[in-house]
Structure formats: C-alpha cells, structure tokens
Amino acid sequence: MERPAGRMPSPPSGMIPIHELLSRIRWDRGFARGRIEIGYLDRIEKRVIRVPFRELRFPEDRHHVFEIEDAGGVRRRIPFHRVREVRRDGRAVWRRPC
C-alpha cells in the first residue's frame, strides 16, 4: 500500500528508528517538505538544542552521526542516539521516549 508523501510511517512499535527517519528526510523530497528541525541533547548545556535540518551534514566515514557547525565555527559530531525530537513546521513529529 502506497503512503502519501509527507506522512510519517507507522511501524508496529509505534516509532520509526531515528536513522531511518533521518534517511527518509534526506532522500525523500516530498516527505521533507516544510521546516524540519532536529532537537538533540547537548551534554554540556544539559538541554535539547534545535537546529534546522538543512544545517546538518552527514559524514561518509561515520554512519550514525551528523555534523553541525557551532556559533564559533567549530564542527561538532552528534551521535544519532542523542536526538530527542524531530519537528516539522514547529510541530513534533517524532520524540524519543525518556
């Protein structure tokens, strides 16, 4: 059964694994419409930091991390397990259970 572009998939567990969701956002233009933000847990600030998806880079040598550039121009690698939420147009579409 074909699912309409832009709809979140519904796996039996109720939550798609984050690596699958990030891959779908990267490669499915219809699904990635809107303003997508990733919220990840910053270990130093001890809070969730939201960044626009378009600012993420996915290094070819590491498959379960993404890179961001901080305000000082330093590239940081964030492992997928620190992603806490994904938002589309300000609305949460994926959250990691606490």
Secondary structure, 3 states (H helix, E strand, C coil): CCCCCCCCCCCCCCCCCHHHHHHHHHHCCCCCCCCEEEEEEECCCCEEEEEEHHHCECCCCCCCEEEEECCCCCEEEEEHHHEEEEEECCEEEEECCC
